[in-house]
């Protein structure tokens, strides 16, 4: 094995890792918000909205992420909608993550006893207040481990967006091995970087969850 090329490649690897972090940060915020709205709409919205969300979840969960990405980046221009690679990647990742986390958040909402909602309504709280202040915090605490795992999985799946030339970690690795012809060493280093990012992200999410949701989050 030879790593003489590594010092000169650290800037490229760091740039790719930073783009990966940016992708998952934006996707986590947007995807989680969409999943909360989607889970609530699927349970309390009008019939048309419930069916629309249900079809969205089924379509996204039963088609490959790569196909979804290509549809957004290569297919939408046929309809006059052109997105740059980074924005297309964010949209595809957000839509994919939201479809999975709608089911996760929905399971948490179902786990909150209905009696708590009825009691809060009887005290004069509005339905929106009941959902935000009583139901949602308890639901998030129940499903937080599954939500954390889904976020980490989504970060690892972000490697796919290198196929549309987003300069994230895998894209930089491909360029490095093409220049150095050291495929084993290049992907070994990138694997270690992904492992470090995954462990750091999981610890960050668990620490943040404990601060926001209280003890018991793992």
PASEBA-1860 file (N, C-alpha, C; in nm, 3 decimals):
! residues 218
1> XXXXXXXX> 0.084/-0.120/0.000/0.000/0.000/0.000/0.088/0.125/0.000 ~ 0.040/0.228/-0.066/0.115/0.354/-0.076/0.019/0.469/-0.048 ~ 0.062/0.556/0.044/-0.022/0.671/0.081/0.050/0.804/0.061 ~ 0.151/0.803/-0.026/0.225/0.927/-0.050/0.136/1.037/-0.108 ~ 0.029/0.998/-0.174/-0.063/1.093/-0.236/-0.157/1.159/-0.136 ~ -0.168/1.101/-0.016/-0.272/1.143/0.079/-0.258/1.287/0.126 ~ -0.138/1.335/0.166/-0.131/1.475/0.212/-0.184/1.575/0.112 ~ -0.156/1.553/-0.016/-0.204/1.644/-0.118/-0.352/1.631/-0.147
9> XXXXXXXX> -0.411/1.522/-0.099/-0.553/1.497/-0.125/-0.643/1.535/-0.008 ~ -0.583/1.574/0.104/-0.663/1.602/0.224/-0.764/1.715/0.201 ~ -0.725/1.815/0.124/-0.817/1.927/0.099/-0.939/1.880/0.020 ~ -0.918/1.793/-0.079/-1.029/1.741/-0.157/-1.121/1.654/-0.072 ~ -1.061/1.571/0.011/-1.141/1.484/0.099/-1.221/1.568/0.197 ~ -1.157/1.671/0.254/-1.227/1.758/0.349/-1.341/1.832/0.281 ~ -1.320/1.878/0.158/-1.426/1.947/0.084/-1.543/1.852/0.056 ~ -1.512/1.730/0.018/-1.617/1.633/-0.006/-1.694/1.600/0.120
17> XXXXXXXX> -1.621/1.584/0.232/-1.687/1.555/0.360/-1.777/1.672/0.402 ~ -1.732/1.794/0.379/-1.812/1.911/0.415/-1.941/1.915/0.334 ~ -1.934/1.880/0.206/-2.055/1.877/0.124/-2.150/1.769/0.172 ~ -2.096/1.653/0.211/-2.179/1.546/0.266/-2.250/1.592/0.392 ~ -2.177/1.662/0.479/-2.238/1.713/0.603/-2.347/1.815/0.571 ~ -2.321/1.902/0.473/-2.422/2.000/0.433/-2.548/1.929/0.383 ~ -2.531/1.828/0.299/-2.644/1.755/0.245/-2.729/1.694/0.356 ~ -2.666/1.629/0.451/-2.744/1.560/0.554/-2.803/1.659/0.653
25> XXXXXXXX> -2.737/1.772/0.676/-2.792/1.873/0.767/-2.922/1.931/0.710 ~ -2.919/1.972/0.583/-3.039/2.028/0.521/-3.148/1.922/0.508 ~ -3.108/1.802/0.468/-3.205/1.693/0.450/-3.271/1.656/0.582 ~ -3.194/1.653/0.689/-3.250/1.617/0.820/-3.355/1.718/0.863 ~ -3.324/1.846/0.851/-3.419/1.949/0.893/-3.545/1.947/0.806 ~ -3.526/1.948/0.675/-3.641/1.952/0.584/-3.720/1.821/0.587 ~ -3.648/1.709/0.588/-3.714/1.579/0.587/-3.792/1.553/0.714 ~ -3.738/1.591/0.828/-3.808/1.570/0.955/-3.933/1.656/0.962
33> XXXXXXXX> -3.922/1.781/0.919/-4.039/1.869/0.918/-4.148/1.814/0.826 ~ -4.111/1.771/0.707/-4.208/1.713/0.614/-4.271/1.587/0.672 ~ -4.191/1.507/0.740/-4.244/1.382/0.795/-4.345/1.409/0.907 ~ -4.320/1.511/0.987/-4.416/1.546/1.093/-4.547/1.594/1.031 ~ -4.535/1.683/0.932/-4.656/1.731/0.865/-4.728/1.617/0.794 ~ -4.651/1.530/0.729/-4.711/1.419/0.657/-4.779/1.320/0.748 ~ -4.714/1.287/0.861/-4.775/1.192/0.955/-4.902/1.248/1.015 ~ -4.899/1.379/1.049/-5.019/1.442/1.104/-5.130/1.448/1.000
41> XXXXXXXX> -5.095/1.485/0.876/-5.195/1.493/0.770/-5.255/1.359/0.737 ~ -5.173/1.254/0.747/-5.223/1.120/0.714/-5.322/1.070/0.818 ~ -5.317/1.127/0.938/-5.407/1.083/1.044/-5.524/1.177/1.066 ~ -5.505/1.304/1.041/-5.609/1.401/1.074/-5.658/1.484/0.955 ~ -5.596/1.467/0.840/-5.634/1.549/0.725/-5.756/1.495/0.652 ~ -5.802/1.568/0.552/-5.915/1.521/0.470/-5.876/1.396/0.392 ~ -5.975/1.325/0.342/-5.951/1.196/0.276/-5.856/1.209/0.157 ~ -5.873/1.315/0.077/-5.788/1.333/-0.040/-5.641/1.347/0.000
49> XXXXXXXX> -5.616/1.425/0.105/-5.479/1.444/0.152/-5.422/1.313/0.207 ~ -5.503/1.238/0.281/-5.456/1.111/0.337/-5.416/1.015/0.226 ~ -5.498/1.008/0.122/-5.467/0.918/0.011/-5.342/0.965/-0.064 ~ -5.329/1.096/-0.083/-5.212/1.149/-0.154/-5.083/1.117/-0.079 ~ -5.085/1.136/0.052/-4.966/1.105/0.133/-4.937/0.956/0.129 ~ -5.042/0.875/0.135/-5.023/0.732/0.129/-4.959/0.686/-0.001 ~ -5.004/0.742/-0.114/-4.946/0.708/-0.243/-4.802/0.755/-0.252 ~ -4.774/0.875/-0.201/-4.636/0.929/-0.201/-4.543/0.835/-0.125
57> XXXXXXXX> -4.585/0.793/-0.007/-4.503/0.702/0.074/-4.479/0.571/0.000 ~ -4.583/0.515/-0.059/-4.568/0.387/-0.129/-4.477/0.398/-0.250 ~ -4.491/0.505/-0.326/-4.409/0.523/-0.446/-4.262/0.538/-0.411 ~ -4.233/0.624/-0.314/-4.094/0.649/-0.277/-4.030/0.526/-0.213 ~ -4.103/0.459/-0.126/-4.046/0.344/-0.055/-4.030/0.222/-0.144 ~ -4.095/0.220/-0.258/-4.090/0.102/-0.344/-4.022/0.128/-0.478 ~ -3.943/0.235/-0.484/-3.860/0.263/-0.601/-3.719/0.297/-0.555 ~ -3.617/0.267/-0.637/-3.478/0.293/-0.596/-3.450/0.442/-0.582
65> XXXXXXXX> -3.368/0.475/-0.484/-3.331/0.614/-0.464/-3.259/0.669/-0.586 ~ -3.176/0.586/-0.651/-3.104/0.633/-0.769/-3.200/0.673/-0.880 ~ -3.306/0.597/-0.899/-3.406/0.630/-1.000/-3.476/0.761/-0.966 ~ -3.508/0.782/-0.839/-3.571/0.907/-0.796/-3.478/1.025/-0.824 ~ -3.350/1.005/-0.794/-3.252/1.111/-0.817/-3.242/1.145/-0.965 ~ -3.234/1.042/-1.050/-3.225/1.065/-1.194/-3.352/1.129/-1.249 ~ -3.467/1.089/-1.195/-3.593/1.149/-1.240/-3.594/1.300/-1.213 ~ -3.547/1.339/-1.093/-3.546/1.480/-1.057/-3.443/1.558/-1.139
73> XXXXXXXX> -3.324/1.499/-1.156/-3.216/1.573/-1.222/-3.225/1.567/-1.374 ~ -3.256/1.450/-1.428/-3.259/1.433/-1.573/-3.400/1.440/-1.632 ~ -3.501/1.401/-1.552/-3.637/1.395/-1.603/-3.712/1.527/-1.598 ~ -3.699/1.600/-1.487/-3.774/1.725/-1.472/-3.741/1.831/-1.576 ~ -3.618/1.837/-1.628/-3.591/1.937/-1.734/-3.684/1.922/-1.855 ~ -3.738/1.801/-1.879/-3.833/1.783/-1.988/-3.962/1.861/-1.964 ~ -3.989/1.891/-1.834/-4.106/1.971/-1.798/-4.070/2.117/-1.776 ~ -3.948/2.152/-1.806/-3.904/2.290/-1.790/-3.851/2.323/-1.653
81> XXXXXXXX> -3.829/2.221/-1.570/-3.779/2.242/-1.434/-3.634/2.194/-1.429 ~ -3.542/2.287/-1.418/-3.400/2.253/-1.416/-3.341/2.289/-1.279 ~ -3.276/2.193/-1.217/-3.214/2.212/-1.087/-3.065/2.185/-1.099 ~ -2.984/2.265/-1.029/-2.841/2.235/-1.030/-2.817/2.108/-0.948 ~ -2.705/2.041/-0.966/-2.683/1.911/-0.902/-2.703/1.911/-0.750 ~ -2.652/2.013/-0.681/-2.663/2.015/-0.536/-2.809/2.027/-0.493 ~ -2.884/2.116/-0.556/-3.025/2.133/-0.520/-3.105/2.008/-0.554 ~ -3.076/1.947/-0.669/-3.145/1.823/-0.705/-3.118/1.713/-0.603
89> XXXXXXXX> -2.994/1.706/-0.555/-2.959/1.606/-0.454/-3.035/1.631/-0.325 ~ -3.044/1.757/-0.283/-3.116/1.790/-0.160/-3.264/1.756/-0.172 ~ -3.324/1.789/-0.286/-3.466/1.759/-0.306/-3.490/1.609/-0.304 ~ -3.406/1.533/-0.376/-3.423/1.388/-0.382/-3.404/1.324/-0.245 ~ -3.301/1.365/-0.173/-3.275/1.309/-0.040/-3.387/1.344/0.057 ~ -3.435/1.467/0.050/-3.542/1.510/0.141/-3.670/1.431/0.116 ~ -3.708/1.417/-0.010/-3.830/1.343/-0.043/-3.817/1.197/-0.003 ~ -3.698/1.139/-0.024/-3.677/0.999/0.012/-3.683/0.980/0.163
97> XXXXXXXX> -3.613/1.066/0.235/-3.611/1.053/0.380/-3.749/1.075/0.439 ~ -3.822/1.174/0.389/-3.954/1.205/0.444/-4.049/1.087/0.430 ~ -4.041/1.015/0.317/-4.130/0.901/0.296/-4.110/0.793/0.402 ~ -3.986/0.770/0.439/-3.958/0.670/0.541/-3.991/0.720/0.681 ~ -3.957/0.846/0.708/-3.980/0.897/0.843/-4.126/0.932/0.870 ~ -4.208/0.947/0.766/-4.352/0.963/0.789/-4.405/0.840/0.862 ~ -4.361/0.723/0.820/-4.404/0.600/0.886/-4.350/0.592/1.029 ~ -4.226/0.635/1.047/-4.165/0.631/1.181/-4.236/0.727/1.274
105> XXXXXXXX> -4.255/0.852/1.230/-4.324/0.951/1.314/-4.468/0.907/1.339 ~ -4.532/0.851/1.237/-4.670/0.804/1.254/-4.681/0.699/1.362 ~ -4.584/0.609/1.368/-4.585/0.506/1.473/-4.573/0.570/1.611 ~ -4.492/0.676/1.620/-4.481/0.747/1.748/-4.609/0.816/1.787 ~ -4.677/0.878/1.690/-4.804/0.944/1.719/-4.908/0.843/1.767 ~ -4.910/0.726/1.704/-5.005/0.623/1.744/-4.977/0.569/1.884 ~ -4.850/0.581/1.927/-4.813/0.527/2.058/-4.857/0.617/2.174 ~ -4.890/0.742/2.146/-4.935/0.833/2.252/-5.082/0.803/2.284
113> XXXXXXXX> -5.114/0.774/2.408/-5.252/0.739/2.443/-5.351/0.848/2.403 ~ -5.462/0.807/2.345/-5.564/0.902/2.301/-5.622/0.980/2.418 ~ -5.620/0.922/2.535/-5.673/0.990/2.653/-5.603/1.120/2.684 ~ -5.475/1.130/2.650/-5.402/1.254/2.676/-5.454/1.366/2.587 ~ -5.482/1.334/2.463/-5.538/1.434/2.373/-5.676/1.477/2.421 ~ -5.758/1.383/2.461/-5.893/1.415/2.508/-5.887/1.502/2.634 ~ -5.795/1.470/2.724/-5.782/1.547/2.848/-5.738/1.690/2.818 ~ -5.641/1.704/2.725/-5.592/1.838/2.691/-5.701/1.921/2.624
121> XXXXXXXX> -5.779/1.860/2.537/-5.889/1.932/2.472/-5.995/1.975/2.574 ~ -6.017/1.890/2.672/-6.117/1.923/2.774/-6.071/2.039/2.862 ~ -5.941/2.063/2.867/-5.887/2.175/2.944/-5.887/2.305/2.864 ~ -5.931/2.300/2.740/-5.944/2.420/2.660/-5.832/2.445/2.562 ~ -5.738/2.353/2.550/-5.630/2.370/2.453/-5.682/2.346/2.311 ~ -5.630/2.419/2.218/-5.667/2.400/2.078/-5.599/2.274/2.023 ~ -5.656/2.213/1.920/-5.595/2.092/1.862/-5.450/2.110/1.823 ~ -5.416/2.228/1.766/-5.277/2.250/1.726/-5.186/2.255/1.848
129> XXXXXXXX> -5.231/2.319/1.954/-5.152/2.325/2.077/-5.134/2.186/2.137 ~ -5.237/2.106/2.133/-5.229/1.970/2.187/-5.125/1.890/2.110 ~ -5.128/1.904/1.978/-5.034/1.828/1.895/-4.890/1.871/1.920 ~ -4.865/2.002/1.922/-4.729/2.052/1.933/-4.672/2.036/2.073 ~ -4.752/2.062/2.175/-4.702/2.066/2.312/-4.714/1.933/2.387 ~ -4.806/1.849/2.347/-4.831/1.726/2.424/-4.800/1.601/2.343 ~ -4.860/1.589/2.226/-4.848/1.465/2.149/-4.711/1.451/2.083 ~ -4.668/1.554/2.011/-4.544/1.545/1.934/-4.420/1.519/2.020
137> XXXXXXXX> -4.398/1.590/2.132/-4.278/1.560/2.213/-4.272/1.415/2.260 ~ -4.387/1.361/2.300/-4.388/1.222/2.345/-4.362/1.126/2.229 ~ -4.419/1.157/2.113/-4.400/1.072/1.996/-4.253/1.072/1.952 ~ -4.191/1.189/1.950/-4.052/1.197/1.909/-3.961/1.121/2.005 ~ -3.992/1.124/2.132/-3.910/1.051/2.228/-3.919/0.901/2.205 ~ -4.038/0.854/2.169/-4.058/0.711/2.145/-3.981/0.665/2.021 ~ -3.985/0.745/1.916/-3.929/0.700/1.788/-3.789/0.755/1.762 ~ -3.730/0.825/1.858/-3.602/0.892/1.832/-3.491/0.796/1.790
145> XXXXXXXX> -3.476/0.678/1.852/-3.371/0.587/1.805/-3.389/0.548/1.659 ~ -3.511/0.518/1.617/-3.536/0.483/1.477/-3.512/0.602/1.385 ~ -3.549/0.721/1.431/-3.528/0.841/1.351/-3.379/0.868/1.335 ~ -3.303/0.850/1.443/-3.158/0.868/1.437/-3.096/0.773/1.336 ~ -3.136/0.647/1.340/-3.082/0.548/1.247/-3.114/0.583/1.103 ~ -3.235/0.634/1.080/-3.274/0.671/0.943/-3.191/0.787/0.892 ~ -3.160/0.882/0.978/-3.077/0.996/0.938/-2.937/0.949/0.901 ~ -2.880/0.859/0.981/-2.747/0.806/0.951/-2.748/0.729/0.819
153> XXXXXXXX> -2.852/0.647/0.798/-2.865/0.573/0.672/-2.873/0.669/0.554 ~ -2.947/0.778/0.572/-2.959/0.875/0.464/-2.826/0.940/0.433 ~ -2.745/0.964/0.535/-2.613/1.022/0.511/-2.528/0.927/0.428 ~ -2.534/0.798/0.459/-2.457/0.700/0.383/-2.510/0.688/0.241 ~ -2.641/0.698/0.224/-2.698/0.691/0.089/-2.665/0.815/0.006 ~ -2.619/0.921/0.071/-2.584/1.041/-0.004/-2.470/1.016/-0.102 ~ -2.398/0.904/-0.084/-2.292/0.870/-0.178/-2.346/0.856/-0.321 ~ -2.474/0.822/-0.333/-2.535/0.803/-0.465/-2.536/0.932/-0.546
161> XXXXXXXX> -2.544/1.047/-0.480/-2.557/1.172/-0.554/-2.429/1.208/-0.629 ~ -2.322/1.133/-0.606/-2.202/1.153/-0.687/-2.230/1.122/-0.834 ~ -2.337/1.045/-0.861/-2.372/1.008/-0.998/-2.422/1.127/-1.081 ~ -2.460/1.236/-1.014/-2.499/1.357/-1.088/-2.397/1.469/-1.065 ~ -2.275/1.427/-1.030/-2.160/1.519/-1.019/-2.170/1.616/-0.903 ~ -2.237/1.577/-0.795/-2.231/1.656/-0.671/-2.097/1.624/-0.605 ~ -2.021/1.726/-0.573/-1.884/1.705/-0.525/-1.882/1.670/-0.376 ~ -1.949/1.560/-0.342/-1.945/1.513/-0.204/-1.831/1.412/-0.189
169> XXXXXXXX> -1.831/1.339/-0.079/-1.715/1.257/-0.044/-1.686/1.147/-0.147 ~ -1.788/1.076/-0.190/-1.766/0.969/-0.286/-1.719/1.023/-0.421 ~ -1.773/1.137/-0.463/-1.729/1.199/-0.588/-1.580/1.232/-0.580 ~ -1.538/1.293/-0.469/-1.397/1.326/-0.454/-1.311/1.201/-0.452 ~ -1.362/1.093/-0.392/-1.287/0.967/-0.392/-1.270/0.914/-0.533 ~ -1.377/0.920/-0.613/-1.368/0.874/-0.751/-1.263/0.954/-0.829 ~ -1.262/1.085/-0.808/-1.164/1.168/-0.879/-1.022/1.138/-0.833 ~ -1.005/1.113/-0.703/-0.872/1.083/-0.650/-0.818/0.952/-0.705
177> XXXXXXXX> -0.902/0.849/-0.705/-0.851/0.720/-0.753/-0.826/0.724/-0.904 ~ -0.898/0.809/-0.976/-0.873/0.823/-1.119/-0.738/0.891/-1.145 ~ -0.699/0.981/-1.053/-0.570/1.051/-1.070/-0.453/0.968/-1.018 ~ -0.474/0.896/-0.908/-0.363/0.826/-0.842/-0.352/0.680/-0.881 ~ -0.461/0.623/-0.932/-0.468/0.479/-0.962/-0.444/0.394/-0.838 ~ -0.476/0.450/-0.721/-0.463/0.376/-0.594/-0.604/0.354/-0.538 ~ -0.678/0.266/-0.603/-0.818/0.246/-0.567/-0.834/0.194/-0.425 ~ -0.756/0.092/-0.388/-0.771/0.033/-0.255/-0.746/0.136/-0.146
185> XXXXXXXX> -0.635/0.206/-0.158/-0.599/0.304/-0.055/-0.700/0.419/-0.050 ~ -0.745/0.464/-0.168/-0.840/0.576/-0.172/-0.969/0.541/-0.103 ~ -1.026/0.427/-0.139/-1.156/0.391/-0.080/-1.143/0.343/0.063 ~ -1.025/0.297/0.103/-1.001/0.265/0.244/-1.008/0.393/0.328 ~ -0.941/0.498/0.280/-0.943/0.625/0.351/-1.085/0.681/0.357 ~ -1.156/0.677/0.246/-1.292/0.731/0.242/-1.386/0.649/0.331 ~ -1.366/0.518/0.335/-1.446/0.435/0.424/-1.427/0.477/0.569 ~ -1.303/0.503/0.605/-1.274/0.548/0.743/-1.340/0.683/0.770
193> XXXXXXXX> -1.338/0.772/0.671/-1.402/0.903/0.687/-1.553/0.887/0.706 ~ -1.616/0.801/0.625/-1.759/0.776/0.640/-1.790/0.717/0.778 ~ -1.706/0.625/0.823/-1.727/0.566/0.955/-1.719/0.672/1.064 ~ -1.619/0.760/1.054/-1.605/0.867/1.153/-1.725/0.962/1.149 ~ -1.772/0.996/1.029/-1.889/1.085/1.015/-2.013/1.020/1.074 ~ -2.032/0.891/1.049/-2.150/0.821/1.101/-2.150/0.818/1.253 ~ -2.035/0.786/1.312/-2.026/0.780/1.458/-2.046/0.918/1.520 ~ -1.986/1.020/1.456/-2.001/1.156/1.509/-2.145/1.203/1.497
201> XXXXXXXX> -2.209/1.173/1.383/-2.347/1.215/1.363/-2.440/1.148/1.464 ~ -2.420/1.018/1.486/-2.506/0.948/1.582/-2.490/1.007/1.722 ~ -2.367/1.033/1.763/-2.343/1.090/1.896/-2.404/1.229/1.907 ~ -2.391/1.307/1.801/-2.448/1.442/1.801/-2.600/1.436/1.813 ~ -2.662/1.346/1.740/-2.808/1.334/1.744/-2.856/1.287/1.881 ~ -2.786/1.190/1.939/-2.826/1.141/2.071/-2.809/1.250/2.176 ~ -2.696/1.322/2.169/-2.673/1.431/2.265/-2.777/1.541/2.249 ~ -2.807/1.579/2.124/-2.907/1.682/2.101/-3.046/1.635/2.142
209> XXXXXXXX> -3.077/1.508/2.120/-3.206/1.455/2.160/-3.226/1.457/2.310 ~ -3.121/1.425/2.384/-3.132/1.429/2.529/-3.154/1.570/2.582 ~ -3.093/1.666/2.516/-3.112/1.805/2.559/-3.252/1.856/2.530 ~ -3.303/1.818/2.415/-3.434/1.870/2.371/-3.549/1.789/2.430 ~ -3.535/1.656/2.427/-3.644/1.568/2.466/-3.632/1.513/2.607 ~ -3.517/1.532/2.669/-3.500/1.485/2.806/-3.430/1.352/2.814 ~ -3.412/1.301/2.936/-3.342/1.176/2.959/-3.419/1.060/2.898 ~ -3.346/0.952/2.874/-3.410/0.833/2.818/-3.392/0.818/2.670
217> XX> -3.343/0.923/2.603/-3.319/0.916/2.458/-3.187/0.842/2.436 ~ -3.189/0.745/2.344/-3.068/0.668/2.317/-3.044/0.659/2.167
END
